[in-house]
Amino acid sequence: MHFKKILATIGKAATLLLSGHVAGGQAQPSTAGASSALDSVIEQRMKEAGIVGLGAAIIVNKKVAWIKGYGVADKQHAIPFTM
């Protein structure tokens, strides 16, 4: 159930980040503030769901428009989750 909330959050963020800013297959973030807000929401949802690491991507016209890792891939060794 928590995973569905995270997916919904990423979907909403994709709409926010890409609304009206996709041209020629290239997506441009609307503002740095939107990205920061997305980070905050995803990190909060991860905390609520007990998720320690997560990778997210937005694909537009078969091209990666945005990609980011959150949290850790290895909690014991504090290795960041990277993409």
N, CA, C and O atoms as a printed pandas DataFrame, in Angstrom:
     atom_number atom_name residue_name chain_id  residue_number  x_coord  y_coord  z_coord
0              1         N          MET        A               1    0.816   -1.194    0.000
1              2        CA          MET        A               1    0.000    0.000    0.000
2              3         C          MET        A               1    0.857    1.254    0.000
3              4         O          MET        A               1    0.566    2.204   -0.726
4              5         N          HIS        A               2    1.906    1.266    0.803
5              6        CA          HIS        A               2    2.777    2.436    0.858
6              7         C          HIS        A               2    3.486    2.641   -0.473
7              8         O          HIS        A               2    3.720    3.775   -0.889
8              9         N          PHE        A               3    3.827    1.541   -1.141
9             10        CA          PHE        A               3    4.498    1.634   -2.430
10            11         C          PHE        A               3    3.607    2.343   -3.444
11            12         O          PHE        A               3    4.098    3.120   -4.263
12            13         N          LYS        A               4    2.299    2.082   -3.396
13            14        CA          LYS        A               4    1.360    2.749   -4.295
14            15         C          LYS        A               4    1.334    4.249   -4.037
15            16         O          LYS        A               4    1.214    5.035   -4.977
16            17         N          LYS        A               5    1.444    4.658   -2.774
17            18        CA          LYS        A               5    1.482    6.079   -2.442
18            19         C          LYS        A               5    2.734    6.730   -3.010
19            20         O          LYS        A               5    2.683    7.850   -3.518
20            21         N          ILE        A               6    3.859    6.025   -2.923
21            22        CA          ILE        A               6    5.113    6.565   -3.460
22            23         C          ILE        A               6    5.007    6.698   -4.971
23            24         O          ILE        A               6    5.428    7.711   -5.530
24            25         N          LEU        A               7    4.452    5.690   -5.644
25            26        CA          LEU        A               7    4.279    5.771   -7.086
26            27         C          LEU        A               7    3.359    6.923   -7.466
27            28         O          LEU        A               7    3.621    7.630   -8.439
28            29         N          ALA        A               8    2.297    7.114   -6.716
29            30        CA          ALA        A               8    1.385    8.222   -6.988
30            31         C          ALA        A               8    2.100    9.556   -6.796
31            32         O          ALA        A               8    1.888   10.490   -7.569
32            33         N          THR        A               9    2.938    9.650   -5.780
33            34        CA          THR        A               9    3.705   10.869   -5.529
34            35         C          THR        A               9    4.646   11.152   -6.690
35            36         O          THR        A               9    4.747   12.292   -7.142
36            37         N          ILE        A              10    5.332   10.130   -7.172
37            38        CA          ILE        A              10    6.248   10.311   -8.299
38            39         C          ILE        A              10    5.471   10.724   -9.546
39            40         O          ILE        A              10    5.931   11.571  -10.313
40            41         N          GLY        A              11    4.305   10.133   -9.751
41            42        CA          GLY        A              11    3.478   10.511  -10.892
42            43         C          GLY        A              11    3.047   11.963  -10.833
43            44         O          GLY        A              11    3.094   12.673  -11.838
44            45         N          LYS        A              12    2.630   12.402   -9.663
45            46        CA          LYS        A              12    2.237   13.804   -9.491
46            47         C          LYS        A              12    3.437   14.723   -9.707
47            48         O          LYS        A              12    3.316   15.788  -10.312
48            49         N          ALA        A              13    4.588   14.301   -9.208
49            50        CA          ALA        A              13    5.797   15.098   -9.370
50            51         C          ALA        A              13    6.194   15.183  -10.831
51            52         O          ALA        A              13    6.646   16.230  -11.295
52            53         N          ALA        A              14    6.028   14.094  -11.555
53            54        CA          ALA        A              14    6.348   14.097  -12.984
54            55         C          ALA        A              14    5.496   15.138  -13.695
55            56         O          ALA        A              14    5.991   15.894  -14.531
56            57         N          THR        A              15    4.230   15.170  -13.361
57            58        CA          THR        A              15    3.341   16.157  -13.958
58            59         C          THR        A              15    3.793   17.570  -13.608
59            60         O          THR        A              15    3.824   18.446  -14.471
60            61         N          LEU        A              16    4.140   17.790  -12.358
61            62        CA          LEU        A              16    4.596   19.097  -11.905
62            63         C          LEU        A              16    5.895   19.504  -12.587
63            64         O          LEU        A              16    6.018   20.623  -13.086
64            65         N          LEU        A              17    6.860   18.595  -12.608
65            66        CA          LEU        A              17    8.169   18.911  -13.177
66            67         C          LEU        A              17    8.129   19.112  -14.690
67            68         O          LEU        A              17    8.885   19.915  -15.237
68            69         N          LEU        A              18    7.246   18.382  -15.356
69            70        CA          LEU        A              18    7.272   18.387  -16.809
70            71         C          LEU        A              18    6.132   19.157  -17.456
71            72         O          LEU        A              18    6.090   19.266  -18.681
72            73         N          SER        A              19    5.223   19.687  -16.681
73            74        CA          SER        A              19    4.064   20.362  -17.247
74            75         C          SER        A              19    4.481   21.541  -18.119
75            76         O          SER        A              19    5.054   22.524  -17.649
76            77         N          GLY        A              20    4.177   21.407  -19.386
77            78        CA          GLY        A              20    4.472   22.479  -20.319
78            79         C          GLY        A              20    5.938   22.689  -20.621
79            80         O          GLY        A              20    6.295   23.687  -21.247
80            81         N          HIS        A              21    6.795   21.784  -20.197
81            82        CA          HIS        A              21    8.227   21.983  -20.383
82            83         C          HIS        A              21    8.878   20.859  -21.175
83            84         O          HIS        A              21   10.086   20.644  -21.069
84            85         N          VAL        A              22    8.098   20.148  -21.961
85            86        CA          VAL        A              22    8.652   19.093  -22.803
86            87         C          VAL        A              22    8.604   19.579  -24.242
87            88         O          VAL        A              22    7.529   19.825  -24.788
88            89         N          ALA        A              23    9.775   19.716  -24.854
89            90        CA          ALA        A              23    9.848   20.167  -26.243
90            91         C          ALA        A              23   10.979   19.427  -26.928
91            92         O          ALA        A              23   12.075   19.310  -26.380
92            93         N          GLY        A              24   10.719   18.934  -28.110
93            94        CA          GLY        A              24   11.760   18.246  -28.862
94            95         C          GLY        A              24   12.320   17.032  -28.141
95            96         O          GLY        A              24   13.479   16.670  -28.341
96            97         N          GLY        A              25   11.501   16.398  -27.299
97            98        CA          GLY        A              25   11.961   15.202  -26.598
98            99         C          GLY        A              25   12.805   15.507  -25.377
99           100         O          GLY        A              25   13.239   14.585  -24.687
100          101         N          GLN        A              26   13.046   16.762  -25.097
101          102        CA          GLN        A              26   13.852   17.138  -23.934
102          103         C          GLN        A              26   12.948   17.745  -22.880
103          104         O          GLN        A              26   12.160   18.644  -23.172
104          105         N          ALA        A              27   13.060   17.265  -21.678
105          106        CA          ALA        A              27   12.266   17.791  -20.565
106          107         C          ALA        A              27   13.135   18.726  -19.746
107          108         O          ALA        A              27   14.296   18.430  -19.464
108          109         N          GLN        A              28   12.570   19.837  -19.374
109          110        CA          GLN        A              28   13.276   20.806  -18.548
110          111         C          GLN        A              28   12.503   20.983  -17.248
111          112         O          GLN        A              28   11.307   21.271  -17.291
112          113         N          PRO        A              29   13.147   20.822  -16.091
113          114        CA          PRO        A              29   12.434   21.037  -14.838
114          115         C          PRO        A              29   11.903   22.458  -14.773
115          116         O          PRO        A              29   12.584   23.394  -15.193
116          117         N          SER        A              30   10.689   22.631  -14.248
117          118        CA          SER        A              30   10.089   23.953  -14.192
118          119         C          SER        A              30   10.844   24.867  -13.235
119          120         O          SER        A              30   11.072   26.036  -13.545
120          121         N          THR        A              31   11.228   24.349  -12.087
121          122        CA          THR        A              31   12.012   25.131  -11.130
122          123         C          THR        A              31   12.796   24.192  -10.239
123          124         O          THR        A              31   12.463   23.017  -10.090
124          125         N          ALA        A              32   13.838   24.736   -9.656
125          126        CA          ALA        A              32   14.599   23.948   -8.683
126          127         C          ALA        A              32   13.729   23.671   -7.460
127          128         O          ALA        A              32   13.891   22.643   -6.802
128          129         N          GLY        A              33   12.813   24.578   -7.156
129          130        CA          GLY        A              33   11.918   24.417   -6.013
130          131         C          GLY        A              33   11.014   23.205   -6.156
131          132         O          GLY        A              33   10.724   22.525   -5.172
132          133         N          ALA        A              34   10.564   22.930   -7.380
133          134        CA          ALA        A              34    9.709   21.771   -7.614
134          135         C          ALA        A              34   10.485   20.493   -7.346
135          136         O          ALA        A              34    9.950   19.553   -6.757
136          137         N          SER        A              35   11.733   20.451   -7.770
137          138        CA          SER        A              35   12.565   19.274   -7.531
138          139         C          SER        A              35   12.810   19.084   -6.040
139          140         O          SER        A              35   12.770   17.961   -5.538
140          141         N          SER        A              36   13.060   20.168   -5.342
141          142        CA          SER        A              36   13.285   20.109   -3.897
142          143         C          SER        A              36   12.018   19.639   -3.176
143          144         O          SER        A              36   12.089   18.859   -2.226
144          145         N          ALA        A              37   10.873   20.116   -3.633
145          146        CA          ALA        A              37    9.601   19.692   -3.028
146          147         C          ALA        A              37    9.375   18.206   -3.279
147          148         O          ALA        A              37    8.908   17.489   -2.394
148          149         N          LEU        A              38    9.705   17.741   -4.482
149          150        CA          LEU        A              38    9.588   16.324   -4.803
150          151         C          LEU        A              38   10.476   15.499   -3.882
151          152         O          LEU        A              38   10.039   14.484   -3.340
152          153         N          ASP        A              39   11.712   15.929   -3.704
153          154        CA          ASP        A              39   12.633   15.222   -2.816
154          155         C          ASP        A              39   12.044   15.090   -1.419
155          156         O          ASP        A              39   12.087   14.014   -0.822
156          157         N          SER        A              40   11.499   16.173   -0.902
157          158        CA          SER        A              40   10.930   16.165    0.447
158          159         C          SER        A              40    9.770   15.187    0.564
159          160         O          SER        A              40    9.676   14.443    1.541
160          161         N          VAL        A              41    8.886   15.186   -0.429
161          162        CA          VAL        A              41    7.718   14.316   -0.385
162          163         C          VAL        A              41    8.139   12.848   -0.488
163          164         O          VAL        A              41    7.654   12.006    0.268
164          165         N          ILE        A              42    9.041   12.544   -1.422
165          166        CA          ILE        A              42    9.487   11.156   -1.579
166          167         C          ILE        A              42   10.182   10.676   -0.307
167          168         O          ILE        A              42    9.923    9.564    0.155
168          169         N          GLU        A              43   11.053   11.494    0.259
169          170        CA          GLU        A              43   11.760   11.099    1.475
170          171         C          GLU        A              43   10.792   10.884    2.638
171          172         O          GLU        A              43   10.990    9.972    3.440
172          173         N          GLN        A              44    9.752   11.708    2.740
173          174        CA          GLN        A              44    8.754   11.539    3.804
174          175         C          GLN        A              44    7.974   10.241    3.603
175          176         O          GLN        A              44    7.748    9.495    4.556
176          177         N          ARG        A              45    7.565    9.974    2.363
177          178        CA          ARG        A              45    6.816    8.739    2.073
178          179         C          ARG        A              45    7.681    7.506    2.344
179          180         O          ARG        A              45    7.187    6.499    2.852
180          181         N          MET        A              46    8.964    7.586    2.007
181          182        CA          MET        A              46    9.876    6.475    2.281
182          183         C          MET        A              46    9.947    6.213    3.780
183          184         O          MET        A              46    9.908    5.064    4.221
184          185         N          LYS        A              47   10.052    7.291    4.559
185          186        CA          LYS        A              47   10.129    7.166    6.013
186          187         C          LYS        A              47    8.864    6.505    6.553
187          188         O          LYS        A              47    8.935    5.601    7.386
188          189         N          GLU        A              48    7.701    6.964    6.073
189          190        CA          GLU        A              48    6.428    6.415    6.528
190          191         C          GLU        A              48    6.312    4.925    6.204
191          192         O          GLU        A              48    5.751    4.157    6.985
192          193         N          ALA        A              49    6.842    4.525    5.052
193          194        CA          ALA        A              49    6.716    3.143    4.601
194          195         C          ALA        A              49    7.859    2.252    5.069
195          196         O          ALA        A              49    7.820    1.038    4.868
196          197         N          GLY        A              50    8.878    2.846    5.692
197          198        CA          GLY        A              50   10.019    2.064    6.142
198          199         C          GLY        A              50   10.930    1.627    5.007
199          200         O          GLY        A              50   11.624    0.617    5.119
200          201         N          ILE        A              51   10.932    2.380    3.919
201          202        CA          ILE        A              51   11.772    2.068    2.760
202          203         C          ILE        A              51   13.118    2.751    2.947
203          204         O          ILE        A              51   13.169    3.958    3.185
204          205         N          VAL        A              52   14.208    1.998    2.844
205          206        CA          VAL        A              52   15.535    2.584    3.067
206          207         C          VAL        A              52   16.196    3.051    1.778
207          208         O          VAL        A              52   17.092    3.894    1.826
208          209         N          GLY        A              53   15.783    2.529    0.630
209          210        CA          GLY        A              53   16.363    2.940   -0.641
210          211         C          GLY        A              53   15.357    2.850   -1.758
211          212         O          GLY        A              53   14.526    1.943   -1.793
212          213         N          LEU        A              54   15.439    3.814   -2.690
213          214        CA          LEU        A              54   14.465    3.875   -3.774
214          215         C          LEU        A              54   15.100    4.554   -4.970
215          216         O          LEU        A              54   15.821    5.540   -4.822
216          217         N          GLY        A              55   14.834    4.030   -6.144
217          218        CA          GLY        A              55   15.257    4.681   -7.381
218          219         C          GLY        A              55   14.018    5.110   -8.137
219          220         O          GLY        A              55   13.036    4.371   -8.194
220          221         N          ALA        A              56   14.055    6.293   -8.716
221          222        CA          ALA        A              56   12.903    6.800   -9.463
222          223         C          ALA        A              56   13.385    7.413  -10.766
223          224         O          ALA        A              56   14.475    7.980  -10.838
224          225         N          ALA        A              57   12.552    7.290  -11.800
225          226        CA          ALA        A              57   12.872    7.874  -13.096
226          227         C          ALA        A              57   11.599    8.331  -13.774
227          228         O          ALA        A              57   10.525    7.770  -13.557
228          229         N          ILE        A              58   11.732    9.354  -14.598
229          230        CA          ILE        A              58   10.645    9.823  -15.445
230          231         C          ILE        A              58   11.139    9.677  -16.878
231          232         O          ILE        A              58   12.197   10.191  -17.240
232          233         N          ILE        A              59   10.362    8.974  -17.679
233          234        CA          ILE        A              59   10.707    8.718  -19.069
234          235         C          ILE        A              59    9.733    9.492  -19.955
235          236         O          ILE        A              59    8.519    9.391  -19.781
236          237         N          VAL        A              60   10.263   10.262  -20.903
237          238        CA          VAL        A              60    9.438   11.018  -21.833
238          239         C          VAL        A              60    9.896   10.674  -23.245
239          240         O          VAL        A              60   11.075   10.814  -23.570
240          241         N          ASN        A              61    8.978   10.231  -24.071
241          242        CA          ASN        A              61    9.299    9.866  -25.458
242          243         C          ASN        A              61   10.483    8.905  -25.528
243          244         O          ASN        A              61   11.389    9.076  -26.344
244          245         N          LYS        A              62   10.463    7.896  -24.666
245          246        CA          LYS        A              62   11.478    6.844  -24.618
246          247         C          LYS        A              62   12.862    7.349  -24.216
247          248         O          LYS        A              62   13.861    6.670  -24.453
248          249         N          LYS        A              63   12.927    8.527  -23.613
249          250        CA          LYS        A              63   14.198    9.074  -23.138
250          251         C          LYS        A              63   14.079    9.419  -21.661
251          252         O          LYS        A              63   13.031    9.871  -21.199
252          253         N          VAL        A              64   15.169    9.202  -20.924
253          254        CA          VAL        A              64   15.174    9.531  -19.503
254          255         C          VAL        A              64   15.185   11.048  -19.353
255          256         O          VAL        A              64   16.107   11.725  -19.809
256          257         N          ALA        A              65   14.142   11.571  -18.705
257          258        CA          ALA        A              65   14.041   13.013  -18.473
258          259         C          ALA        A              65   14.546   13.380  -17.082
259          260         O          ALA        A              65   15.033   14.488  -16.856
260          261         N          TRP        A              66   14.422   12.435  -16.153
261          262        CA          TRP        A              66   14.825   12.687  -14.765
262          263         C          TRP        A              66   15.085   11.347  -14.114
263          264         O          TRP        A              66   14.359   10.381  -14.349
264          265         N          ILE        A              67   16.119   11.289  -13.295
265          266        CA          ILE        A              67   16.449   10.052  -12.587
266          267         C          ILE        A              67   17.135   10.410  -11.278
267          268         O          ILE        A              67   17.953   11.328  -11.224
268          269         N          LYS        A              68   16.797    9.681  -10.231
269          270        CA          LYS        A              68   17.419    9.975   -8.941
270          271         C          LYS        A              68   17.286    8.788   -7.999
271          272         O          LYS        A              68   16.287    8.069   -8.021
272          273         N          GLY        A              69   18.298    8.594   -7.177
273          274        CA          GLY        A              69   18.263    7.597   -6.128
274          275         C          GLY        A              69   18.069    8.275   -4.787
275          276         O          GLY        A              69   18.580    9.371   -4.556
276          277         N          TYR        A              70   17.332    7.623   -3.907
277          278        CA          TYR        A              70   17.061    8.157   -2.570
278          279         C          TYR        A              70   17.458    7.118   -1.539
279          280         O          TYR        A              70   17.338    5.917   -1.780
280          281         N          GLY        A              71   17.925    7.575   -0.405
281          282        CA          GLY        A              71   18.234    6.674    0.695
282          283         C          GLY        A              71   19.510    5.880    0.473
283          284         O          GLY        A              71   20.455    6.351   -0.161
284          285         N          VAL        A              72   19.517    4.658    1.012
285          286        CA          VAL        A              72   20.723    3.836    0.945
286          287         C          VAL        A              72   20.427    2.476    0.303
287          288         O          VAL        A              72   19.340    1.917    0.450
288          289         N          ALA        A              73   21.432    1.967   -0.410
289          290        CA          ALA        A              73   21.341    0.636   -1.016
290          291         C          ALA        A              73   21.749   -0.428   -0.004
291          292         O          ALA        A              73   21.261   -1.557   -0.038
292          293         N          ASP        A              74   22.650   -0.047    0.893
293          294        CA          ASP        A              74   23.130   -0.964    1.927
294          295         C          ASP        A              74   23.107   -0.208    3.243
295          296         O          ASP        A              74   24.009    0.576    3.538
296          297         N          LYS        A              75   22.075   -0.449    4.025
297          298        CA          LYS        A              75   21.885    0.283    5.282
298          299         C          LYS        A              75   23.032    0.036    6.264
299          300         O          LYS        A              75   23.493    0.962    6.932
300          301         N          GLN        A              76   23.486   -1.203    6.348
301          302        CA          GLN        A              76   24.542   -1.559    7.288
302          303         C          GLN        A              76   25.838   -0.806    7.011
303          304         O          GLN        A              76   26.535   -0.407    7.943
304          305         N          HIS        A              77   26.163   -0.610    5.737
305          306        CA          HIS        A              77   27.413    0.060    5.371
306          307         C          HIS        A              77   27.198    1.508    4.896
307          308         O          HIS        A              77   28.140    2.161    4.447
308          309         N          ALA        A              78   25.963    2.002    4.997
309          310        CA          ALA        A              78   25.603    3.371    4.625
310          311         C          ALA        A              78   26.040    3.709    3.201
311          312         O          ALA        A              78   26.588    4.781    2.947
312          313         N          ILE        A              79   25.787    2.772    2.269
313          314        CA          ILE        A              79   26.121    2.993    0.859
314          315         C          ILE        A              79   24.904    3.650    0.199
315          316         O          ILE        A              79   23.814    3.079    0.219
316          317         N          PRO        A              80   25.077    4.842   -0.385
317          318        CA          PRO        A              80   23.935    5.554   -0.988
318          319         C          PRO        A              80   23.318    4.781   -2.151
319          320         O          PRO        A              80   24.008    4.064   -2.876
320          321         N          PHE        A              81   22.024    4.939   -2.311
321          322        CA          PHE        A              81   21.303    4.374   -3.450
322          323         C          PHE        A              81   21.524    5.319   -4.607
323          324         O          PHE        A              81   21.025    6.444   -4.601
324          325         N          THR        A              82   22.262    4.873   -5.592
325          326        CA          THR        A              82   22.557    5.712   -6.755
326          327         C          THR        A              82   21.968    5.100   -8.007
327          328         O          THR        A              82   21.633    3.915   -8.034
328          329         N          MET        A              83   21.848    5.876   -8.998
329          330        CA          MET        A              83   21.290    5.410  -10.274
330          331         C          MET        A              83   22.367    5.455  -11.340
331          332         O          MET        A              83   22.111    5.104  -12.492
